[in-house]
Amino acid sequence: MTTPNLNLAEWAAAQDQPWATVNGALHVVDALLPGTVVSNVRTTPAASPAAGACYIVATPATGAWLGWEDSIAAYIGGAWV
């Protein structure tokens, strides 16, 4: 498998123990490196975000973004990071 934005190759689960940590880091890099922000005015998470989508959380944040105003929210692995 690869990451959604930059197509970085993930480690397979059987390759070595640190595969989960490495793959998680690859997805964070994949989300942030392109420098593309979908929106900087949303206060609530998108209902159906694309994998690797990034948002700058606006004020007043609610839902899963509560308390994360002015932070970058990336949708990675089906969850907000």
All heavy atoms as a GROMACS GRO file, in nm:
protein
  583
    1MET      N    1   0.084  -0.119   0.000
    1MET     CA    2   0.000   0.000   0.000
    1MET      C    3   0.088   0.125   0.000
    1MET      O    4   0.204   0.120   0.038
    1MET     CB    5  -0.092   0.000   0.122
    1MET     CG    6  -0.197  -0.108   0.119
    1MET     SD    7  -0.315  -0.098   0.256
    1MET     CE    8  -0.385   0.064   0.233
    2THR      N    9   0.027   0.235  -0.037
    2THR     CA   10   0.098   0.363  -0.038
    2THR      C   11   0.011   0.468   0.031
    2THR      O   12  -0.108   0.450   0.051
    2THR     CB   13   0.128   0.410  -0.182
    2THR    OG1   14   0.005   0.426  -0.252
    2THR    CG2   15   0.218   0.311  -0.254
    3THR      N   16   0.073   0.582   0.064
    3THR     CA   17   0.001   0.693   0.125
    3THR      C   18  -0.081   0.764   0.017
    3THR      O   19  -0.046   0.758  -0.100
    3THR     CB   20   0.099   0.790   0.192
    3THR    OG1   21   0.188   0.842   0.094
    3THR    CG2   22   0.177   0.722   0.304
    4PRO      N   23  -0.190   0.834   0.057
    4PRO     CA   24  -0.282   0.890  -0.042
    4PRO      C   25  -0.231   1.008  -0.124
    4PRO      O   26  -0.269   1.024  -0.239
    4PRO     CB   27  -0.404   0.931   0.040
    4PRO     CG   28  -0.355   0.944   0.178
    4PRO     CD   29  -0.240   0.849   0.192
    5ASN      N   30  -0.145   1.091  -0.069
    5ASN     CA   31  -0.103   1.212  -0.140
    5ASN      C   32   0.027   1.195  -0.218
    5ASN      O   33   0.035   1.232  -0.335
    5ASN     CB   34  -0.088   1.329  -0.043
    5ASN     CG   35  -0.219   1.365   0.022
    5ASN    OD1   36  -0.321   1.368  -0.043
    5ASN    ND2   37  -0.215   1.392   0.151
    6LEU      N   38   0.130   1.143  -0.155
    6LEU     CA   39   0.262   1.133  -0.216
    6LEU      C   40   0.298   0.993  -0.263
    6LEU      O   41   0.407   0.972  -0.315
    6LEU     CB   42   0.369   1.182  -0.117
    6LEU     CG   43   0.355   1.326  -0.070
    6LEU    CD1   44   0.458   1.357   0.038
    6LEU    CD2   45   0.369   1.422  -0.186
    7ASN      N   46   0.209   0.897  -0.242
    7ASN     CA   47   0.232   0.757  -0.278
    7ASN      C   48   0.360   0.700  -0.217
    7ASN      O   49   0.435   0.627  -0.282
    7ASN     CB   50   0.234   0.742  -0.431
    7ASN     CG   51   0.099   0.771  -0.492
    7ASN    OD1   52  -0.003   0.729  -0.438
    7ASN    ND2   53   0.098   0.844  -0.600
    8LEU      N   54   0.384   0.732  -0.089
    8LEU     CA   55   0.499   0.675  -0.017
    8LEU      C   56   0.469   0.530   0.015
    8LEU      O   57   0.360   0.497   0.061
    8LEU     CB   58   0.524   0.753   0.112
    8LEU     CG   59   0.553   0.903   0.097
    8LEU    CD1   60   0.557   0.969   0.234
    8LEU    CD2   61   0.683   0.924   0.023
    9ALA      N   62   0.563   0.443  -0.009
    9ALA     CA   63   0.542   0.300   0.014
    9ALA      C   64   0.543   0.269   0.164
    9ALA      O   65   0.632   0.310   0.237
    9ALA     CB   66   0.651   0.220  -0.054
   10GLU      N   67   0.439   0.198   0.209
   10GLU     CA   68   0.430   0.156   0.349
   10GLU      C   69   0.503   0.024   0.369
   10GLU      O   70   0.516  -0.055   0.276
   10GLU     CB   71   0.284   0.137   0.389
   10GLU     CG   72   0.203   0.263   0.386
   10GLU     CD   73   0.060   0.237   0.427
   10GLU    OE1   74   0.007   0.127   0.399
   10GLU    OE2   75   0.000   0.327   0.487
   11TRP      N   76   0.547   0.000   0.492
   11TRP     CA   77   0.604  -0.129   0.527
   11TRP      C   78   0.490  -0.228   0.545
   11TRP      O   79   0.387  -0.195   0.601
   11TRP     CB   80   0.681  -0.121   0.657
   11TRP     CG   81   0.815  -0.057   0.648
   11TRP    CD1   82   0.867   0.015   0.544
   11TRP    CD2   83   0.915  -0.056   0.748
   11TRP    NE1   84   0.991   0.059   0.574
   11TRP    CE2   85   1.024   0.016   0.699
   11TRP    CE3   86   0.922  -0.110   0.875
   11TRP    CZ2   87   1.140   0.035   0.773
   11TRP    CZ3   88   1.038  -0.091   0.949
   11TRP    CH2   89   1.146  -0.020   0.897
   12ALA      N   90   0.513  -0.350   0.501
   12ALA     CA   91   0.415  -0.456   0.524
   12ALA      C   92   0.426  -0.503   0.669
   12ALA      O   93   0.533  -0.496   0.729
   12ALA     CB   94   0.440  -0.572   0.429
   13ALA      N   95   0.318  -0.551   0.726
   13ALA     CA   96   0.317  -0.593   0.866
   13ALA      C   97   0.419  -0.701   0.896
   13ALA      O   98   0.472  -0.709   1.005
   13ALA     CB   99   0.178  -0.640   0.906
   14ALA      N  100   0.449  -0.786   0.801
   14ALA     CA  101   0.541  -0.896   0.824
   14ALA      C  102   0.688  -0.857   0.807
   14ALA      O  103   0.776  -0.937   0.833
   14ALA     CB  104   0.508  -1.011   0.729
   15GLN      N  105   0.718  -0.736   0.764
   15GLN     CA  106   0.856  -0.697   0.737
   15GLN      C  107   0.938  -0.681   0.863
   15GLN      O  108   1.053  -0.717   0.867
   15GLN     CB  109   0.861  -0.568   0.655
   15GLN     CG  110   0.830  -0.590   0.510
   15GLN     CD  111   0.835  -0.462   0.432
   15GLN    OE1  112   0.767  -0.366   0.466
   15GLN    NE2  113   0.916  -0.458   0.328
   16ASP      N  114   0.881  -0.621   0.966
   16ASP     CA  115   0.955  -0.596   1.089
   16ASP      C  116   0.859  -0.540   1.194
   16ASP      O  117   0.750  -0.496   1.160
   16ASP     CB  118   1.069  -0.496   1.063
   16ASP     CG  119   1.183  -0.511   1.162
   16ASP    OD1  120   1.165  -0.580   1.265
   16ASP    OD2  121   1.290  -0.455   1.138
   17GLN      N  122   0.898  -0.538   1.319
   17GLN     CA  123   0.812  -0.490   1.426
   17GLN      C  124   0.778  -0.341   1.415
   17GLN      O  125   0.666  -0.305   1.445
   17GLN     CB  126   0.877  -0.516   1.562
   17GLN     CG  127   0.861  -0.657   1.610
   17GLN     CD  128   0.716  -0.692   1.642
   17GLN    OE1  129   0.625  -0.610   1.636
   17GLN    NE2  130   0.694  -0.818   1.673
   18PRO      N  131   0.870  -0.253   1.376
   18PRO     CA  132   0.834  -0.110   1.379
   18PRO      C  133   0.746  -0.064   1.264
   18PRO      O  134   0.728   0.054   1.243
   18PRO     CB  135   0.970  -0.041   1.374
   18PRO     CG  136   1.059  -0.136   1.306
   18PRO     CD  137   1.010  -0.273   1.345
   19TRP      N  138   0.685  -0.157   1.192
   19TRP     CA  139   0.605  -0.118   1.076
   19TRP      C  140   0.495  -0.020   1.110
   19TRP      O  141   0.467   0.073   1.038
   19TRP     CB  142   0.547  -0.241   1.004
   19TRP     CG  143   0.446  -0.317   1.085
   19TRP    CD1  144   0.473  -0.419   1.172
   19TRP    CD2  145   0.307  -0.295   1.089
   19TRP    NE1  146   0.356  -0.462   1.231
   19TRP    CE2  147   0.252  -0.388   1.180
   19TRP    CE3  148   0.221  -0.208   1.026
   19TRP    CZ2  149   0.117  -0.394   1.210
   19TRP    CZ3  150   0.085  -0.216   1.055
   19TRP    CH2  151   0.036  -0.308   1.146
   20ALA      N  152   0.429  -0.037   1.224
   20ALA     CA  153   0.317   0.051   1.261
   20ALA      C  154   0.366   0.193   1.287
   20ALA      O  155   0.304   0.290   1.243
   20ALA     CB  156   0.244  -0.004   1.382
   21THR      N  157   0.478   0.208   1.358
   21THR     CA  158   0.533   0.340   1.385
   21THR      C  159   0.579   0.407   1.258
   21THR      O  160   0.552   0.524   1.235
   21THR     CB  161   0.651   0.328   1.484
   21THR    OG1  162   0.604   0.264   1.602
   21THR    CG2  163   0.709   0.463   1.518
   22VAL      N  164   0.647   0.333   1.173
   22VAL     CA  165   0.697   0.388   1.046
   22VAL      C  166   0.580   0.428   0.957
   22VAL      O  167   0.578   0.538   0.900
   22VAL     CB  168   0.790   0.288   0.975
   22VAL    CG1  169   0.823   0.335   0.833
   22VAL    CG2  170   0.917   0.268   1.054
   23ASN      N  171   0.481   0.343   0.943
   23ASN     CA  172   0.366   0.375   0.858
   23ASN      C  173   0.289   0.495   0.912
   23ASN      O  174   0.243   0.580   0.834
   23ASN     CB  175   0.274   0.255   0.843
   23ASN     CG  176   0.335   0.147   0.755
   23ASN    OD1  177   0.435   0.169   0.688
   23ASN    ND2  178   0.274   0.030   0.755
   24GLY      N  179   0.275   0.505   1.042
   24GLY     CA  180   0.208   0.622   1.101
   24GLY      C  181   0.284   0.750   1.070
   24GLY      O  182   0.224   0.852   1.034
   25ALA      N  183   0.416   0.746   1.081
   25ALA     CA  184   0.498   0.863   1.049
   25ALA      C  185   0.489   0.898   0.901
   25ALA      O  186   0.481   1.015   0.865
   25ALA     CB  187   0.643   0.837   1.089
   26LEU      N  188   0.487   0.797   0.815
   26LEU     CA  189   0.474   0.822   0.671
   26LEU      C  190   0.343   0.893   0.639
   26LEU      O  191   0.339   0.983   0.555
   26LEU     CB  192   0.481   0.690   0.592
   26LEU     CG  193   0.618   0.626   0.579
   26LEU    CD1  194   0.606   0.491   0.511
   26LEU    CD2  195   0.714   0.716   0.504
   27HIS      N  196   0.235   0.856   0.708
   27HIS     CA  197   0.106   0.920   0.682
   27HIS      C  198   0.104   1.064   0.731
   27HIS      O  199   0.041   1.150   0.668
   27HIS     CB  200  -0.008   0.839   0.744
   27HIS     CG  201  -0.045   0.722   0.658
   27HIS    ND1  202  -0.139   0.732   0.558
   27HIS    CD2  203   0.001   0.595   0.654
   27HIS    CE1  204  -0.150   0.615   0.497
   27HIS    NE2  205  -0.066   0.530   0.554
   28VAL      N  206   0.170   1.094   0.841
   28VAL     CA  207   0.178   1.233   0.888
   28VAL      C  208   0.259   1.316   0.789
   28VAL      O  209   0.217   1.426   0.750
   28VAL     CB  210   0.239   1.240   1.030
   28VAL    CG1  211   0.270   1.384   1.069
   28VAL    CG2  212   0.145   1.176   1.131
   29VAL      N  213   0.373   1.266   0.745
   29VAL     CA  214   0.454   1.335   0.644
   29VAL      C  215   0.372   1.354   0.517
   29VAL      O  216   0.371   1.462   0.456
   29VAL     CB  217   0.584   1.258   0.614
   29VAL    CG1  218   0.654   1.311   0.491
   29VAL    CG2  219   0.677   1.264   0.735
   30ASP      N  220   0.302   1.250   0.475
   30ASP     CA  221   0.221   1.255   0.354
   30ASP      C  222   0.113   1.363   0.362
   30ASP      O  223   0.083   1.431   0.265
   30ASP     CB  224   0.156   1.119   0.329
   30ASP     CG  225   0.072   1.116   0.204
   30ASP    OD1  226   0.131   1.115   0.094
   30ASP    OD2  227  -0.051   1.115   0.214
   31ALA      N  228   0.054   1.380   0.479
   31ALA     CA  229  -0.052   1.480   0.496
   31ALA      C  230   0.003   1.621   0.500
   31ALA      O  231  -0.055   1.714   0.445
   31ALA     CB  232  -0.132   1.451   0.623
   32LEU      N  233   0.118   1.641   0.564
   32LEU     CA  234   0.170   1.776   0.586
   32LEU      C  235   0.264   1.826   0.478
   32LEU      O  236   0.267   1.945   0.449
   32LEU     CB  237   0.242   1.781   0.721
   32LEU     CG  238   0.155   1.755   0.843
   32LEU    CD1  239   0.240   1.757   0.970
   32LEU    CD2  240   0.043   1.857   0.853
   33LEU      N  241   0.341   1.739   0.416
   33LEU     CA  242   0.443   1.782   0.320
   33LEU      C  243   0.388   1.852   0.197
   33LEU      O  244   0.446   1.950   0.153
   33LEU     CB  245   0.531   1.663   0.281
   33LEU     CG  246   0.662   1.698   0.213
   33LEU    CD1  247   0.747   1.789   0.301
   33LEU    CD2  248   0.740   1.574   0.179
   34PRO      N  249   0.278   1.806   0.138
   34PRO     CA  250   0.230   1.876   0.020
   34PRO      C  251   0.191   2.022   0.047
   34PRO      O  252   0.185   2.102  -0.045
   34PRO     CB  253   0.107   1.796  -0.024
   34PRO     CG  254   0.127   1.661   0.033
   34PRO     CD  255   0.201   1.684   0.163
   35GLY      N  256   0.164   2.058   0.172
   35GLY     CA  257   0.130   2.195   0.206
   35GLY      C  258  -0.007   2.238   0.156
   35GLY      O  259  -0.031   2.356   0.137
   36THR      N  260  -0.096   2.144   0.135
   36THR     CA  261  -0.229   2.174   0.086
   36THR      C  262  -0.330   2.168   0.199
   36THR      O  263  -0.344   2.065   0.264
   36THR     CB  264  -0.270   2.073  -0.024
   36THR    OG1  265  -0.171   2.075  -0.125
   36THR    CG2  266  -0.404   2.107  -0.082
   37VAL      N  267  -0.398   2.278   0.223
   37VAL     CA  268  -0.501   2.284   0.325
   37VAL      C  269  -0.636   2.295   0.254
   37VAL      O  270  -0.654   2.382   0.169
   37VAL     CB  271  -0.479   2.404   0.419
   37VAL    CG1  272  -0.597   2.423   0.514
   37VAL    CG2  273  -0.350   2.388   0.496
   38VAL      N  274  -0.727   2.206   0.288
   38VAL     CA  275  -0.859   2.206   0.225
   38VAL      C  276  -0.937   2.331   0.266
   38VAL      O  277  -1.001   2.396   0.184
   38VAL     CB  278  -0.937   2.078   0.262
   38VAL    CG1  279  -1.078   2.082   0.207
   38VAL    CG2  280  -0.862   1.955   0.214
   39SER      N  281  -0.930   2.367   0.395
   39SER     CA  282  -1.006   2.482   0.445
   39SER      C  283  -0.943   2.533   0.574
   39SER      O  284  -0.885   2.455   0.650
   39SER     CB  285  -1.152   2.442   0.471
   39SER     OG  286  -1.222   2.547   0.534
   40ASN      N  287  -0.957   2.663   0.597
   40ASN     CA  288  -0.913   2.720   0.725
   40ASN      C  289  -1.027   2.791   0.796
   40ASN      O  290  -1.004   2.869   0.886
   40ASN     CB  291  -0.794   2.814   0.704
   40ASN     CG  292  -0.831   2.937   0.624
   40ASN    OD1  293  -0.937   2.944   0.563
   40ASN    ND2  294  -0.741   3.033   0.621
   41VAL      N  295  -1.152   2.762   0.755
   41VAL     CA  296  -1.267   2.826   0.818
   41VAL      C  297  -1.364   2.726   0.883
   41VAL      O  298  -1.464   2.767   0.940
   41VAL     CB  299  -1.344   2.915   0.717
   41VAL    CG1  300  -1.258   3.031   0.671
   41VAL    CG2  301  -1.394   2.834   0.600
   42ARG      N  302  -1.334   2.598   0.876
   42ARG     CA  303  -1.422   2.497   0.937
   42ARG      C  304  -1.402   2.494   1.087
   42ARG      O  305  -1.290   2.499   1.136
   42ARG     CB  306  -1.394   2.358   0.880
   42ARG     CG  307  -1.437   2.342   0.735
   42ARG     CD  308  -1.432   2.195   0.697
   42ARG     NE  309  -1.531   2.119   0.770
   42ARG     CZ  310  -1.653   2.093   0.724
   42ARG    NH1  311  -1.689   2.134   0.605
   42ARG    NH2  312  -1.738   2.023   0.796
   43THR      N  313  -1.513   2.481   1.160
   43THR     CA  314  -1.507   2.466   1.305
   43THR      C  315  -1.544   2.324   1.348
   43THR      O  316  -1.524   2.288   1.463
   43THR     CB  317  -1.602   2.565   1.375
   43THR    OG1  318  -1.735   2.541   1.329
   43THR    CG2  319  -1.560   2.709   1.347
   44THR      N  320  -1.598   2.246   1.253
   44THR     CA  321  -1.633   2.107   1.280
   44THR      C  322  -1.567   2.019   1.174
   44THR      O  323  -1.545   2.063   1.061
   44THR     CB  324  -1.785   2.084   1.273
   44THR    OG1  325  -1.832   2.122   1.145
   44THR    CG2  326  -1.857   2.164   1.379
   45PRO      N  327  -1.536   1.895   1.207
   45PRO     CA  328  -1.475   1.805   1.110
   45PRO      C  329  -1.565   1.781   0.989
   45PRO      O  330  -1.688   1.778   1.002
   45PRO     CB  331  -1.455   1.675   1.189
   45PRO     CG  332  -1.454   1.715   1.332
   45PRO     CD  333  -1.546   1.833   1.340
   46ALA      N  334  -1.506   1.765   0.874
   46ALA     CA  335  -1.581   1.734   0.752
   46ALA      C  336  -1.650   1.599   0.770
   46ALA      O  337  -1.597   1.508   0.834
   46ALA     CB  338  -1.486   1.730   0.633
   47ALA      N  339  -1.766   1.585   0.710
   47ALA     CA  340  -1.844   1.461   0.724
   47ALA      C  341  -1.778   1.344   0.651
   47ALA      O  342  -1.777   1.232   0.702
   47ALA     CB  343  -1.985   1.482   0.671
   48SER      N  344  -1.723   1.368   0.534
   48SER     CA  345  -1.660   1.262   0.455
   48SER      C  346  -1.526   1.310   0.400
   48SER      O  347  -1.512   1.331   0.279
   48SER     CB  348  -1.751   1.220   0.340
   48SER     OG  349  -1.873   1.170   0.388
   49PRO      N  350  -1.426   1.329   0.487
   49PRO     CA  351  -1.298   1.381   0.438
   49PRO      C  352  -1.222   1.276   0.358
   49PRO      O  353  -1.236   1.156   0.380
   49PRO     CB  354  -1.223   1.414   0.567
   49PRO     CG  355  -1.280   1.320   0.668
   49PRO     CD  356  -1.425   1.304   0.630
   50ALA      N  357  -1.142   1.323   0.264
   50ALA     CA  358  -1.056   1.234   0.188
   50ALA      C  359  -0.938   1.192   0.276
   50ALA      O  360  -0.897   1.266   0.366
   50ALA     CB  361  -1.004   1.306   0.064
   51ALA      N  362  -0.884   1.074   0.251
   51ALA     CA  363  -0.767   1.028   0.325
   51ALA      C  364  -0.653   1.127   0.302
   51ALA      O  365  -0.626   1.167   0.190
   51ALA     CB  366  -0.726   0.890   0.277
   52GLY      N  367  -0.588   1.170   0.410
   52GLY     CA  368  -0.477   1.262   0.402
   52GLY      C  369  -0.516   1.409   0.392
   52GLY      O  370  -0.429   1.495   0.382
   53ALA      N  371  -0.645   1.440   0.398
   53ALA     CA  372  -0.690   1.580   0.390
   53ALA      C  373  -0.649   1.656   0.515
   53ALA      O  374  -0.653   1.604   0.625
   53ALA     CB  375  -0.841   1.585   0.373
   54CYS      N  376  -0.607   1.783   0.496
   54CYS     CA  377  -0.566   1.868   0.608
   54CYS      C  378  -0.655   1.992   0.617
   54CYS      O  379  -0.691   2.050   0.515
   54CYS     CB  380  -0.422   1.915   0.589
   54CYS     SG  381  -0.300   1.789   0.615
   55TYR      N  382  -0.686   2.029   0.739
   55TYR     CA  383  -0.765   2.148   0.767
   55TYR      C  384  -0.696   2.227   0.877
   55TYR      O  385  -0.633   2.169   0.964
   55TYR     CB  386  -0.904   2.109   0.818
   55TYR     CG  387  -0.988   2.034   0.717
   55TYR    CD1  388  -0.971   1.897   0.698
   55TYR    CD2  389  -1.084   2.099   0.642
   55TYR    CE1  390  -1.047   1.828   0.605
   55TYR    CE2  391  -1.162   2.030   0.549
   55TYR     CZ  392  -1.142   1.895   0.531
   55TYR     OH  393  -1.218   1.827   0.440
   56ILE      N  394  -0.709   2.359   0.874
   56ILE     CA  395  -0.668   2.442   0.986
   56ILE      C  396  -0.796   2.467   1.065
   56ILE      O  397  -0.893   2.520   1.012
   56ILE     CB  398  -0.602   2.573   0.941
   56ILE    CG1  399  -0.473   2.542   0.866
   56ILE    CG2  400  -0.574   2.662   1.063
   56ILE    CD1  401  -0.405   2.662   0.806
   57VAL      N  402  -0.796   2.427   1.190
   57VAL     CA  403  -0.917   2.432   1.273
   57VAL      C  404  -0.947   2.577   1.312
   57VAL      O  405  -0.862   2.646   1.370
   57VAL     CB  406  -0.901   2.345   1.399
   57VAL    CG1  407  -1.026   2.350   1.485
   57VAL    CG2  408  -0.866   2.201   1.361
   58ALA      N  409  -1.068   2.623   1.278
   58ALA     CA  410  -1.110   2.760   1.309
   58ALA      C  411  -1.175   2.766   1.446
   58ALA      O  412  -1.211   2.666   1.506
   58ALA     CB  413  -1.208   2.808   1.202
   59THR      N  414  -1.193   2.889   1.495
   59THR     CA  415  -1.255   2.914   1.624
   59THR      C  416  -1.402   2.946   1.605
   59THR      O  417  -1.435   3.020   1.513
   59THR     CB  418  -1.184   3.033   1.692
   59THR    OG1  419  -1.046   3.003   1.706
   59THR    CG2  420  -1.241   3.065   1.828
   60PRO      N  421  -1.491   2.896   1.687
   60PRO     CA  422  -1.477   2.803   1.798
   60PRO      C  423  -1.492   2.659   1.750
   60PRO      O  424  -1.592   2.622   1.691
   60PRO     CB  425  -1.591   2.841   1.891
   60PRO     CG  426  -1.700   2.886   1.797
   60PRO     CD  427  -1.628   2.950   1.679
   61ALA      N  428  -1.394   2.578   1.773
   61ALA     CA  429  -1.395   2.439   1.729
   61ALA      C  430  -1.494   2.357   1.810
   61ALA      O  431  -1.516   2.382   1.928
   61ALA     CB  432  -1.256   2.378   1.741
   62THR      N  433  -1.555   2.257   1.744
   62THR     CA  434  -1.650   2.168   1.811
   62THR      C  435  -1.624   2.024   1.771
   62THR      O  436  -1.543   1.997   1.683
   62THR     CB  437  -1.795   2.205   1.775
   62THR    OG1  438  -1.813   2.190   1.634
   62THR    CG2  439  -1.830   2.347   1.816
   63GLY      N  440  -1.695   1.933   1.833
   63GLY     CA  441  -1.682   1.791   1.799
   63GLY      C  442  -1.542   1.739   1.825
   63GLY      O  443  -1.479   1.772   1.926
   64ALA      N  444  -1.492   1.658   1.734
   64ALA     CA  445  -1.359   1.598   1.748
   64ALA      C  446  -1.248   1.703   1.750
   64ALA      O  447  -1.137   1.676   1.793
   64ALA     CB  448  -1.334   1.499   1.634
   65TRP      N  449  -1.279   1.824   1.704
   65TRP     CA  450  -1.178   1.931   1.700
   65TRP      C  451  -1.182   2.023   1.821
   65TRP      O  452  -1.103   2.116   1.831
   65TRP     CB  453  -1.195   2.014   1.574
   65TRP     CG  454  -1.159   1.943   1.447
   65TRP    CD1  455  -1.103   1.820   1.434
   65TRP    CD2  456  -1.178   1.991   1.315
   65TRP    NE1  457  -1.085   1.789   1.302
   65TRP    CE2  458  -1.130   1.894   1.226
   65TRP    CE3  459  -1.230   2.108   1.262
   65TRP    CZ2  460  -1.134   1.909   1.088
   65TRP    CZ3  461  -1.233   2.123   1.125
   65TRP    CH2  462  -1.185   2.026   1.040
   66LEU      N  463  -1.273   1.999   1.914
   66LEU     CA  464  -1.287   2.083   2.033
   66LEU      C  465  -1.154   2.098   2.105
   66LEU      O  466  -1.088   1.998   2.136
   66LEU     CB  467  -1.392   2.024   2.128
   66LEU     CG  468  -1.424   2.106   2.252
   66LEU    CD1  469  -1.486   2.239   2.214
   66LEU    CD2  470  -1.516   2.028   2.344
   67GLY      N  471  -1.111   2.221   2.128
   67GLY     CA  472  -0.985   2.248   2.197
   67GLY      C  473  -0.864   2.252   2.106
   67GLY      O  474  -0.752   2.271   2.152
   68TRP      N  475  -0.883   2.235   1.976
   68TRP     CA  476  -0.771   2.231   1.881
   68TRP      C  477  -0.770   2.351   1.786
   68TRP      O  478  -0.716   2.343   1.676
   68TRP     CB  479  -0.774   2.100   1.802
   68TRP     CG  480  -0.744   1.983   1.889
   68TRP    CD1  481  -0.833   1.899   1.947
   68TRP    CD2  482  -0.616   1.938   1.930
   68TRP    NE1  483  -0.768   1.803   2.022
   68TRP    CE2  484  -0.634   1.826   2.013
   68TRP    CE3  485  -0.486   1.981   1.905
   68TRP    CZ2  486  -0.529   1.756   2.071
   68TRP    CZ3  487  -0.380   1.911   1.963
   68TRP    CH2  488  -0.403   1.801   2.044
   69GLU      N  489  -0.828   2.463   1.826
   69GLU     CA  490  -0.831   2.581   1.742
   69GLU      C  491  -0.690   2.621   1.697
   69GLU      O  492  -0.594   2.609   1.772
   69GLU     CB  493  -0.895   2.699   1.816
   69GLU     CG  494  -1.044   2.684   1.840
   69GLU     CD  495  -1.078   2.609   1.967
   69GLU    OE1  496  -0.988   2.549   2.030
   69GLU    OE2  497  -1.196   2.608   2.004
   70ASP      N  498  -0.679   2.668   1.572
   70ASP     CA  499  -0.553   2.712   1.511
   70ASP      C  500  -0.451   2.599   1.496
   70ASP      O  501  -0.332   2.625   1.479
   70ASP     CB  502  -0.491   2.830   1.588
   70ASP     CG  503  -0.582   2.950   1.590
   70ASP    OD1  504  -0.643   2.980   1.485
   70ASP    OD2  505  -0.595   3.014   1.696
   71SER      N  506  -0.496   2.475   1.502
   71SER     CA  507  -0.409   2.359   1.481
   71SER      C  508  -0.439   2.299   1.344
   71SER      O  509  -0.542   2.328   1.284
   71SER     CB  510  -0.436   2.252   1.588
   71SER     OG  511  -0.406   2.301   1.716
   72ILE      N  512  -0.349   2.216   1.297
   72ILE     CA  513  -0.372   2.143   1.172
   72ILE      C  514  -0.434   2.009   1.206
   72ILE      O  515  -0.380   1.936   1.289
   72ILE     CB  516  -0.241   2.123   1.094
   72ILE    CG1  517  -0.184   2.258   1.051
   72ILE    CG2  518  -0.264   2.033   0.973
   72ILE    CD1  519  -0.047   2.250   0.988
   73ALA      N  520  -0.547   1.979   1.143
   73ALA     CA  521  -0.613   1.850   1.160
   73ALA      C  522  -0.598   1.773   1.029
   73ALA      O  523  -0.634   1.822   0.924
   73ALA     CB  524  -0.760   1.869   1.193
   74ALA      N  525  -0.541   1.655   1.037
   74ALA     CA  526  -0.523   1.570   0.918
   74ALA      C  527  -0.603   1.443   0.938
   74ALA      O  528  -0.605   1.384   1.046
   74ALA     CB  529  -0.376   1.536   0.899
   75TYR      N  530  -0.672   1.400   0.832
   75TYR     CA  531  -0.752   1.278   0.839
   75TYR      C  532  -0.665   1.162   0.793
   75TYR      O  533  -0.636   1.148   0.674
   75TYR     CB  534  -0.877   1.292   0.751
   75TYR     CG  535  -0.980   1.186   0.777
   75TYR    CD1  536  -1.050   1.185   0.896
   75TYR    CD2  537  -1.006   1.089   0.684
   75TYR    CE1  538  -1.146   1.088   0.921
   75TYR    CE2  539  -1.103   0.992   0.707
   75TYR     CZ  540  -1.170   0.992   0.826
   75TYR     OH  541  -1.265   0.896   0.850
   76ILE      N  542  -0.621   1.080   0.887
   76ILE     CA  543  -0.526   0.973   0.861
   76ILE      C  544  -0.579   0.843   0.919
   76ILE      O  545  -0.612   0.836   1.037
   76ILE     CB  546  -0.388   1.004   0.922
   76ILE    CG1  547  -0.332   1.134   0.862
   76ILE    CG2  548  -0.291   0.889   0.903
   76ILE    CD1  549  -0.205   1.182   0.930
   77GLY      N  550  -0.587   0.741   0.836
   77GLY     CA  551  -0.629   0.609   0.882
   77GLY      C  552  -0.769   0.607   0.941
   77GLY      O  553  -0.796   0.531   1.034
   78GLY      N  554  -0.858   0.692   0.891
   78GLY     CA  555  -0.995   0.695   0.939
   78GLY      C  556  -1.016   0.773   1.067
   78GLY      O  557  -1.122   0.766   1.129
   79ALA      N  558  -0.915   0.852   1.110
   79ALA     CA  559  -0.927   0.930   1.232
   79ALA      C  560  -0.859   1.066   1.214
   79ALA      O  561  -0.773   1.082   1.128
   79ALA     CB  562  -0.863   0.856   1.349
   80TRP      N  563  -0.899   1.161   1.297
   80TRP     CA  564  -0.836   1.293   1.295
   80TRP      C  565  -0.710   1.293   1.379
   80TRP      O  566  -0.710   1.250   1.493
   80TRP     CB  567  -0.933   1.399   1.346
   80TRP     CG  568  -1.046   1.420   1.253
   80TRP    CD1  569  -1.174   1.376   1.265
   80TRP    CD2  570  -1.041   1.488   1.127
   80TRP    NE1  571  -1.248   1.412   1.156
   80TRP    CE2  572  -1.167   1.482   1.069
   80TRP    CE3  573  -0.940   1.554   1.057
   80TRP    CZ2  574  -1.198   1.537   0.946
   80TRP    CZ3  575  -0.970   1.609   0.933
   80TRP    CH2  576  -1.097   1.602   0.879
   81VAL      N  577  -0.601   1.342   1.320
   81VAL     CA  578  -0.472   1.350   1.388
   81VAL      C  579  -0.430   1.494   1.391
   81VAL      O  580  -0.447   1.566   1.294
   81VAL     CB  581  -0.365   1.266   1.314
   81VAL    CG1  582  -0.231   1.277   1.379
   81VAL    CG2  583  -0.409   1.121   1.306
   0.00000   0.00000   0.00000
